[in-house]
């Protein structure tokens, strides 16, 4: 097969390329996750009003 040195270099290059190609997506995921918990009070009130009006319409 393949010489040991060549197989090792290929394996290391494959690992580094996997890190390089997935790093941007991982950073976007982390940044998006940190902003996911930031909900304004207006959004919460709007959601409550919408869900309460839907509930009263269903009971009519």
PDB file of N, CA, C and O in Angstrom, chain B, residues numbered from 101:
ATOM      1  N   UNK B 101       0.678  -1.164   0.000  1.00  0.00           N
ATOM      2  CA  UNK B 101       0.000   0.000   0.000  1.00  0.00           C
ATOM      3  C   UNK B 101       0.751   1.291   0.000  1.00  0.00           C
ATOM      4  O   UNK B 101       1.596   1.570  -0.851  1.00  0.00           O
ATOM      5  N   UNK B 102       0.415   2.046   0.970  1.00  0.00           N
ATOM      6  CA  UNK B 102       0.882   3.428   1.061  1.00  0.00           C
ATOM      7  C   UNK B 102       1.978   3.496   2.121  1.00  0.00           C
ATOM      8  O   UNK B 102       1.856   2.882   3.181  1.00  0.00           O
ATOM      9  N   UNK B 103       3.050   4.240   1.841  1.00  0.00           N
ATOM     10  CA  UNK B 103       4.100   4.386   2.855  1.00  0.00           C
ATOM     11  C   UNK B 103       3.561   5.047   4.127  1.00  0.00           C
ATOM     12  O   UNK B 103       2.646   5.870   4.072  1.00  0.00           O
ATOM     13  N   UNK B 104       4.136   4.679   5.259  1.00  0.00           N
ATOM     14  CA  UNK B 104       3.667   5.196   6.551  1.00  0.00           C
ATOM     15  C   UNK B 104       3.705   6.717   6.622  1.00  0.00           C
ATOM     16  O   UNK B 104       2.762   7.342   7.107  1.00  0.00           O
ATOM     17  N   UNK B 105       4.791   7.314   6.140  1.00  0.00           N
ATOM     18  CA  UNK B 105       4.924   8.774   6.193  1.00  0.00           C
ATOM     19  C   UNK B 105       3.829   9.465   5.382  1.00  0.00           C
ATOM     20  O   UNK B 105       3.239  10.449   5.828  1.00  0.00           O
ATOM     21  N   UNK B 106       3.568   8.941   4.191  1.00  0.00           N
ATOM     22  CA  UNK B 106       2.553   9.538   3.327  1.00  0.00           C
ATOM     23  C   UNK B 106       1.161   9.398   3.950  1.00  0.00           C
ATOM     24  O   UNK B 106       0.351  10.322   3.878  1.00  0.00           O
ATOM     25  N   UNK B 107       0.889   8.256   4.555  1.00  0.00           N
ATOM     26  CA  UNK B 107      -0.412   8.045   5.195  1.00  0.00           C
ATOM     27  C   UNK B 107      -0.605   8.987   6.379  1.00  0.00           C
ATOM     28  O   UNK B 107      -1.700   9.509   6.589  1.00  0.00           O
ATOM     29  N   UNK B 108       0.454   9.204   7.152  1.00  0.00           N
ATOM     30  CA  UNK B 108       0.374  10.114   8.292  1.00  0.00           C
ATOM     31  C   UNK B 108       0.125  11.545   7.837  1.00  0.00           C
ATOM     32  O   UNK B 108      -0.726  12.239   8.394  1.00  0.00           O
ATOM     33  N   UNK B 109       0.865  11.986   6.825  1.00  0.00           N
ATOM     34  CA  UNK B 109       0.691  13.347   6.304  1.00  0.00           C
ATOM     35  C   UNK B 109      -0.716  13.521   5.745  1.00  0.00           C
ATOM     36  O   UNK B 109      -1.359  14.542   5.992  1.00  0.00           O
ATOM     37  N   UNK B 110      -1.190  12.549   5.007  1.00  0.00           N
ATOM     38  CA  UNK B 110      -2.535  12.619   4.442  1.00  0.00           C
ATOM     39  C   UNK B 110      -3.593  12.681   5.545  1.00  0.00           C
ATOM     40  O   UNK B 110      -4.561  13.433   5.436  1.00  0.00           O
ATOM     41  N   UNK B 111      -3.413  11.906   6.584  1.00  0.00           N
ATOM     42  CA  UNK B 111      -4.353  11.899   7.703  1.00  0.00           C
ATOM     43  C   UNK B 111      -4.370  13.248   8.420  1.00  0.00           C
ATOM     44  O   UNK B 111      -5.435  13.763   8.760  1.00  0.00           O
ATOM     45  N   UNK B 112      -3.189  13.813   8.646  1.00  0.00           N
ATOM     46  CA  UNK B 112      -3.110  15.118   9.318  1.00  0.00           C
ATOM     47  C   UNK B 112      -3.725  16.205   8.446  1.00  0.00           C
ATOM     48  O   UNK B 112      -4.461  17.054   8.949  1.00  0.00           O
ATOM     49  N   UNK B 113      -3.436  16.192   7.147  1.00  0.00           N
ATOM     50  CA  UNK B 113      -4.022  17.179   6.238  1.00  0.00           C
ATOM     51  C   UNK B 113      -5.543  17.056   6.186  1.00  0.00           C
ATOM     52  O   UNK B 113      -6.250  18.062   6.135  1.00  0.00           O
ATOM     53  N   UNK B 114      -6.038  15.832   6.200  1.00  0.00           N
ATOM     54  CA  UNK B 114      -7.483  15.619   6.191  1.00  0.00           C
ATOM     55  C   UNK B 114      -8.117  16.188   7.462  1.00  0.00           C
ATOM     56  O   UNK B 114      -9.170  16.824   7.400  1.00  0.00           O
ATOM     57  N   UNK B 115      -7.488  15.964   8.598  1.00  0.00           N
ATOM     58  CA  UNK B 115      -8.003  16.499   9.858  1.00  0.00           C
ATOM     59  C   UNK B 115      -7.995  18.015   9.885  1.00  0.00           C
ATOM     60  O   UNK B 115      -8.973  18.635  10.304  1.00  0.00           O
ATOM     61  N   UNK B 116      -6.896  18.618   9.439  1.00  0.00           N
ATOM     62  CA  UNK B 116      -6.825  20.084   9.395  1.00  0.00           C
ATOM     63  C   UNK B 116      -7.845  20.667   8.429  1.00  0.00           C
ATOM     64  O   UNK B 116      -8.462  21.691   8.722  1.00  0.00           O
ATOM     65  N   UNK B 117      -8.029  20.022   7.275  1.00  0.00           N
ATOM     66  CA  UNK B 117      -9.006  20.545   6.318  1.00  0.00           C
ATOM     67  C   UNK B 117     -10.425  20.439   6.882  1.00  0.00           C
ATOM     68  O   UNK B 117     -11.253  21.315   6.629  1.00  0.00           O
ATOM     69  N   UNK B 118     -10.712  19.399   7.629  1.00  0.00           N
ATOM     70  CA  UNK B 118     -12.033  19.281   8.257  1.00  0.00           C
ATOM     71  C   UNK B 118     -12.252  20.410   9.254  1.00  0.00           C
ATOM     72  O   UNK B 118     -13.345  20.973   9.323  1.00  0.00           O
ATOM     73  N   UNK B 119     -11.228  20.743  10.024  1.00  0.00           N
ATOM     74  CA  UNK B 119     -11.336  21.850  10.985  1.00  0.00           C
ATOM     75  C   UNK B 119     -11.524  23.168  10.255  1.00  0.00           C
ATOM     76  O   UNK B 119     -12.381  23.968  10.632  1.00  0.00           O
ATOM     77  N   UNK B 120     -10.734  23.404   9.215  1.00  0.00           N
ATOM     78  CA  UNK B 120     -10.802  24.668   8.474  1.00  0.00           C
ATOM     79  C   UNK B 120     -12.171  24.852   7.833  1.00  0.00           C
ATOM     80  O   UNK B 120     -12.718  25.955   7.859  1.00  0.00           O
ATOM     81  N   UNK B 121     -12.732  23.797   7.262  1.00  0.00           N
ATOM     82  CA  UNK B 121     -14.010  23.928   6.573  1.00  0.00           C
ATOM     83  C   UNK B 121     -15.201  24.009   7.529  1.00  0.00           C
ATOM     84  O   UNK B 121     -16.226  24.591   7.174  1.00  0.00           O
ATOM     85  N   UNK B 122     -15.093  23.448   8.713  1.00  0.00           N
ATOM     86  CA  UNK B 122     -16.221  23.489   9.644  1.00  0.00           C
ATOM     87  C   UNK B 122     -16.142  24.645  10.631  1.00  0.00           C
ATOM     88  O   UNK B 122     -17.139  24.961  11.281  1.00  0.00           O
ATOM     89  N   UNK B 123     -14.993  25.279  10.758  1.00  0.00           N
ATOM     90  CA  UNK B 123     -14.827  26.367  11.718  1.00  0.00           C
ATOM     91  C   UNK B 123     -15.761  27.553  11.465  1.00  0.00           C
ATOM     92  O   UNK B 123     -16.354  28.048  12.424  1.00  0.00           O
ATOM     93  N   UNK B 124     -15.927  28.037  10.226  1.00  0.00           N
ATOM     94  CA  UNK B 124     -16.858  29.158  10.021  1.00  0.00           C
ATOM     95  C   UNK B 124     -18.291  28.826  10.441  1.00  0.00           C
ATOM     96  O   UNK B 124     -18.964  29.653  11.058  1.00  0.00           O
ATOM     97  N   UNK B 125     -18.748  27.646  10.118  1.00  0.00           N
ATOM     98  CA  UNK B 125     -20.104  27.253  10.505  1.00  0.00           C
ATOM     99  C   UNK B 125     -20.221  27.131  12.020  1.00  0.00           C
ATOM    100  O   UNK B 125     -21.244  27.503  12.596  1.00  0.00           O
ATOM    101  N   UNK B 126     -19.191  26.617  12.660  1.00  0.00           N
ATOM    102  CA  UNK B 126     -19.211  26.493  14.120  1.00  0.00           C
ATOM    103  C   UNK B 126     -19.249  27.867  14.782  1.00  0.00           C
ATOM    104  O   UNK B 126     -19.973  28.064  15.758  1.00  0.00           O
ATOM    105  N   UNK B 127     -18.483  28.809  14.263  1.00  0.00           N
ATOM    106  CA  UNK B 127     -18.501  30.166  14.817  1.00  0.00           C
ATOM    107  C   UNK B 127     -19.868  30.816  14.641  1.00  0.00           C
ATOM    108  O   UNK B 127     -20.370  31.463  15.561  1.00  0.00           O
ATOM    109  N   UNK B 128     -20.472  30.649  13.468  1.00  0.00           N
ATOM    110  CA  UNK B 128     -21.818  31.194  13.251  1.00  0.00           C
ATOM    111  C   UNK B 128     -22.820  30.567  14.209  1.00  0.00           C
ATOM    112  O   UNK B 128     -23.682  31.264  14.744  1.00  0.00           O
ATOM    113  N   UNK B 129     -22.717  29.275  14.428  1.00  0.00           N
ATOM    114  CA  UNK B 129     -23.632  28.584  15.337  1.00  0.00           C
ATOM    115  C   UNK B 129     -23.475  29.113  16.758  1.00  0.00           C
ATOM    116  O   UNK B 129     -24.466  29.347  17.449  1.00  0.00           O
ATOM    117  N   UNK B 130     -22.229  29.301  17.195  1.00  0.00           N
ATOM    118  CA  UNK B 130     -21.981  29.801  18.551  1.00  0.00           C
ATOM    119  C   UNK B 130     -22.509  31.221  18.704  1.00  0.00           C
ATOM    120  O   UNK B 130     -23.145  31.541  19.709  1.00  0.00           O
ATOM    121  N   UNK B 131     -22.252  32.079  17.713  1.00  0.00           N
ATOM    122  CA  UNK B 131     -22.735  33.460  17.787  1.00  0.00           C
ATOM    123  C   UNK B 131     -24.257  33.512  17.770  1.00  0.00           C
ATOM    124  O   UNK B 131     -24.861  34.284  18.514  1.00  0.00           O
ATOM    125  N   UNK B 132     -24.876  32.698  16.930  1.00  0.00           N
ATOM    126  CA  UNK B 132     -26.335  32.673  16.845  1.00  0.00           C
ATOM    127  C   UNK B 132     -26.943  32.141  18.135  1.00  0.00           C
ATOM    128  O   UNK B 132     -27.995  32.609  18.568  1.00  0.00           O
ATOM    129  N   UNK B 133     -26.288  31.169  18.745  1.00  0.00           N
ATOM    130  CA  UNK B 133     -26.777  30.586  19.995  1.00  0.00           C
ATOM    131  C   UNK B 133     -26.729  31.584  21.137  1.00  0.00           C
ATOM    132  O   UNK B 133     -27.620  31.595  21.986  1.00  0.00           O
ATOM    133  N   UNK B 134     -25.701  32.423  21.169  1.00  0.00           N
ATOM    134  CA  UNK B 134     -25.584  33.400  22.250  1.00  0.00           C
ATOM    135  C   UNK B 134     -26.634  34.495  22.127  1.00  0.00           C
ATOM    136  O   UNK B 134     -26.995  35.116  23.127  1.00  0.00           O
ATOM    137  N   UNK B 135     -27.130  34.743  20.916  1.00  0.00           N
ATOM    138  CA  UNK B 135     -28.158  35.757  20.718  1.00  0.00           C
ATOM    139  C   UNK B 135     -29.562  35.178  20.808  1.00  0.00           C
ATOM    140  O   UNK B 135     -30.535  35.932  20.828  1.00  0.00           O
ATOM    141  N   UNK B 136     -29.687  33.870  20.863  1.00  0.00           N
ATOM    142  CA  UNK B 136     -31.000  33.233  20.865  1.00  0.00           C
ATOM    143  C   UNK B 136     -31.784  33.538  22.129  1.00  0.00           C
ATOM    144  O   UNK B 136     -33.014  33.582  22.085  1.00  0.00           O
ATOM    145  N   UNK B 137     -31.120  33.749  23.245  1.00  0.00           N
ATOM    146  CA  UNK B 137     -31.807  34.010  24.497  1.00  0.00           C
ATOM    147  C   UNK B 137     -32.243  35.452  24.675  1.00  0.00           C
ATOM    148  O   UNK B 137     -32.929  35.775  25.645  1.00  0.00           O
ATOM    149  N   UNK B 138     -31.858  36.322  23.756  1.00  0.00           N
ATOM    150  CA  UNK B 138     -32.184  37.738  23.873  1.00  0.00           C
ATOM    151  C   UNK B 138     -33.528  38.017  23.210  1.00  0.00           C
ATOM    152  O   UNK B 138     -33.599  38.228  21.999  1.00  0.00           O
ATOM    153  N   UNK B 139     -34.576  38.015  23.997  1.00  0.00           N
ATOM    154  CA  UNK B 139     -35.913  38.289  23.506  1.00  0.00           C
ATOM    155  C   UNK B 139     -36.400  39.549  24.196  1.00  0.00           C
ATOM    156  O   UNK B 139     -36.282  39.692  25.413  1.00  0.00           O
ATOM    157  N   UNK B 140     -36.950  40.464  23.403  1.00  0.00           N
ATOM    158  CA  UNK B 140     -37.414  41.711  24.000  1.00  0.00           C
ATOM    159  C   UNK B 140     -38.769  41.509  24.671  1.00  0.00           C
ATOM    160  O   UNK B 140     -39.503  40.571  24.359  1.00  0.00           O
ATOM    161  N   UNK B 141     -39.072  42.391  25.579  1.00  0.00           N
ATOM    162  CA  UNK B 141     -40.347  42.340  26.284  1.00  0.00           C
ATOM    163  C   UNK B 141     -41.504  42.549  25.319  1.00  0.00           C
ATOM    164  O   UNK B 141     -42.563  41.942  25.479  1.00  0.00           O
ATOM    165  N   UNK B 142     -41.309  43.407  24.314  1.00  0.00           N
ATOM    166  CA  UNK B 142     -42.355  43.633  23.313  1.00  0.00           C
ATOM    167  C   UNK B 142     -42.700  42.343  22.569  1.00  0.00           C
ATOM    168  O   UNK B 142     -43.872  42.069  22.311  1.00  0.00           O
ATOM    169  N   UNK B 143     -41.690  41.558  22.225  1.00  0.00           N
ATOM    170  CA  UNK B 143     -41.939  40.297  21.534  1.00  0.00           C
ATOM    171  C   UNK B 143     -42.726  39.330  22.410  1.00  0.00           C
ATOM    172  O   UNK B 143     -43.614  38.631  21.921  1.00  0.00           O
ATOM    173  N   UNK B 144     -42.412  39.286  23.685  1.00  0.00           N
ATOM    174  CA  UNK B 144     -43.122  38.402  24.610  1.00  0.00           C
ATOM    175  C   UNK B 144     -44.575  38.838  24.742  1.00  0.00           C
ATOM    176  O   UNK B 144     -45.483  38.008  24.683  1.00  0.00           O
ATOM    177  N   UNK B 145     -44.800  40.149  24.923  1.00  0.00           N
ATOM    178  CA  UNK B 145     -46.171  40.649  25.049  1.00  0.00           C
ATOM    179  C   UNK B 145     -46.967  40.393  23.775  1.00  0.00           C
ATOM    180  O   UNK B 145     -48.142  40.033  23.843  1.00  0.00           O
ATOM    181  N   UNK B 146     -46.344  40.575  22.622  1.00  0.00           N
ATOM    182  CA  UNK B 146     -47.024  40.333  21.352  1.00  0.00           C
ATOM    183  C   UNK B 146     -47.409  38.861  21.225  1.00  0.00           C
ATOM    184  O   UNK B 146     -48.499  38.543  20.751  1.00  0.00           O
ATOM    185  N   UNK B 147     -46.530  37.978  21.640  1.00  0.00           N
ATOM    186  CA  UNK B 147     -46.809  36.546  21.581  1.00  0.00           C
ATOM    187  C   UNK B 147     -47.952  36.175  22.517  1.00  0.00           C
ATOM    188  O   UNK B 147     -48.816  35.375  22.160  1.00  0.00           O
ATOM    189  N   UNK B 148     -47.958  36.751  23.707  1.00  0.00           N
ATOM    190  CA  UNK B 148     -49.024  36.465  24.667  1.00  0.00           C
ATOM    191  C   UNK B 148     -50.360  36.968  24.141  1.00  0.00           C
ATOM    192  O   UNK B 148     -51.365  36.263  24.226  1.00  0.00           O
ATOM    193  N   UNK B 149     -50.381  38.185  23.596  1.00  0.00           N
ATOM    194  CA  UNK B 149     -51.630  38.734  23.051  1.00  0.00           C
ATOM    195  C   UNK B 149     -52.136  37.891  21.893  1.00  0.00           C
ATOM    196  O   UNK B 149     -53.332  37.619  21.799  1.00  0.00           O
ATOM    197  N   UNK B 150     -51.237  37.476  21.011  1.00  0.00           N
ATOM    198  CA  UNK B 150     -51.635  36.663  19.866  1.00  0.00           C
ATOM    199  C   UNK B 150     -52.195  35.324  20.318  1.00  0.00           C
ATOM    200  O   UNK B 150     -53.225  34.878  19.811  1.00  0.00           O
ATOM    201  N   UNK B 151     -51.532  34.684  21.260  1.00  0.00           N
ATOM    202  CA  UNK B 151     -52.000  33.375  21.709  1.00  0.00           C
ATOM    203  C   UNK B 151     -53.298  33.489  22.496  1.00  0.00           C
ATOM    204  O   UNK B 151     -54.138  32.593  22.422  1.00  0.00           O
ATOM    205  N   UNK B 152     -53.482  34.580  23.256  1.00  0.00           N
ATOM    206  CA  UNK B 152     -54.722  34.724  24.016  1.00  0.00           C
ATOM    207  C   UNK B 152     -55.892  35.043  23.096  1.00  0.00           C
ATOM    208  O   UNK B 152     -57.007  34.587  23.350  1.00  0.00           O
ATOM    209  N   UNK B 153     -55.670  35.817  22.029  1.00  0.00           N
ATOM    210  CA  UNK B 153     -56.768  36.089  21.101  1.00  0.00           C
ATOM    211  C   UNK B 153     -57.111  34.853  20.298  1.00  0.00           C
ATOM    212  O   UNK B 153     -58.274  34.657  19.945  1.00  0.00           O
ATOM    213  N   UNK B 154     -56.143  34.021  20.001  1.00  0.00           N
ATOM    214  CA  UNK B 154     -56.439  32.769  19.314  1.00  0.00           C
ATOM    215  C   UNK B 154     -57.258  31.850  20.208  1.00  0.00           C
ATOM    216  O   UNK B 154     -58.169  31.169  19.735  1.00  0.00           O
ATOM    217  N   UNK B 155     -56.941  31.828  21.489  1.00  0.00           N
ATOM    218  CA  UNK B 155     -57.679  30.991  22.426  1.00  0.00           C
ATOM    219  C   UNK B 155     -59.126  31.419  22.562  1.00  0.00           C
ATOM    220  O   UNK B 155     -60.013  30.569  22.641  1.00  0.00           O
ATOM    221  N   UNK B 156     -59.386  32.727  22.590  1.00  0.00           N
ATOM    222  CA  UNK B 156     -60.768  33.190  22.711  1.00  0.00           C
ATOM    223  C   UNK B 156     -61.530  32.944  21.423  1.00  0.00           C
ATOM    224  O   UNK B 156     -62.735  32.699  21.466  1.00  0.00           O
ATOM    225  N   UNK B 157     -60.871  33.002  20.290  1.00  0.00           N
ATOM    226  CA  UNK B 157     -61.552  32.729  19.023  1.00  0.00           C
ATOM    227  C   UNK B 157     -61.937  31.259  18.911  1.00  0.00           C
ATOM    228  O   UNK B 157     -62.963  30.930  18.314  1.00  0.00           O
ATOM    229  N   UNK B 158     -61.139  30.390  19.468  1.00  0.00           N
ATOM    230  CA  UNK B 158     -61.454  28.966  19.401  1.00  0.00           C
ATOM    231  C   UNK B 158     -62.657  28.613  20.270  1.00  0.00           C
ATOM    232  O   UNK B 158     -63.383  27.665  19.968  1.00  0.00           O
ATOM    233  N   UNK B 159     -62.874  29.372  21.353  1.00  0.00           N
ATOM    234  CA  UNK B 159     -63.978  29.073  22.258  1.00  0.00           C
ATOM    235  C   UNK B 159     -65.280  29.719  21.825  1.00  0.00           C
ATOM    236  O   UNK B 159     -66.315  29.464  22.441  1.00  0.00           O
ATOM    237  N   UNK B 160     -65.269  30.545  20.791  1.00  0.00           N
ATOM    238  CA  UNK B 160     -66.507  31.213  20.341  1.00  0.00           C
ATOM    239  C   UNK B 160     -67.380  30.303  19.526  1.00  0.00           C
ATOM    240  O   UNK B 160     -68.450  30.714  19.076  1.00  0.00           O
TER     241      UNK B 160
END
